[in-house]
Amino acid sequence: MAAGLGFKTFTTGEVLTAADVNGYLMQGVGVFTDAANRDAEITSPQEGQFAYLKDTNVTTYYTGSAWANLDTTGMTNPMTTTGDTIYSSSGSTPARLGIGTTGQVLTVAGGIPSWATPAGGSSFSGVVLSKTADQTIATSSATAVTFNTESIDSNGYHDNVTNNSRITIPSGKAGKYWVSTQLSYAANTTGYRSINIRKNGTTVGGLYTAPIGGASWNTIISFVQVIDCAVSDYLEIFTVQTSGGNLNLTGDNDSSLITNFQAFLIGA
């Protein structure tokens, strides 16, 4: 048999020496009650010698300088059902994770793998505002645009009366918002018109343009921006017109003329 001393074929009647026994015959797996019993019985172990310990169900082998475990767990297969999975529990003990059900995904909870139903798509969160009446904007004066109608307000972003120029980020809804606005100015060809988006009173984006509707058509201007918002941040639209006199932002419900303000949560 294979041994630390190599391979030897014994002949009939050959007298075995102690070295022969230790170096050849003892290369089988000896069975002992525990490590102490093994060490008492094998006082001069040879490299490659094996010993099985009954108390821990571990097979050990001699490296030439010390005994080492061939396996560390005495593992038995814990699986019972097709599709089960083995994972390492506390103390590196093999444990069974039963197969999940159709549609579930593998996840981790408390450091342990588990099957779970995946979360559904994100719920919509946002607000769409408009006006039911015209708002007069004085010339050359930055003015907050007010909104008294909520087509959509999923989480209490807006109040039609108190601070009704504001979209305020509610609790639990911090993140990046797709923000858009459209202003519809009464027909006039003088000066310029502007949109200014402010967060907490500070400008974060905007534009201005010359009147583009001519003498007979409203000037429609719009702007879109993604804005990172924390809870309690508020967004407003300010506008300036320089016609030389008062000019109205229209508040009718014609979709081509309506002045509106929108914010949609698009992600964290």
Secondary structure, 3 states (H helix, E strand, C coil): CCCCCCCCCCCCCCCCCHHHHHHCHHHCEEEECCHHHHHHHCCCCCCCCEEEECCCCEEEEECCCCEEECCCCCCCCCCCCCCCEEEECHHHCEEEECCCCCCCEEEEECCEEEEECCCCCCCCCEEEEECCCCEEECECCCEECCCCEEEEECCCCCCCCCCCCCEECCCCCCEEEEEEEEEEECCCCCCCEEEEEEECCEEEEEEEECCCCCCCCCEEEEEEEEEEECCCCEEEEEEEECCCCCEEECCCCCCCCCCEEEEEEEEC
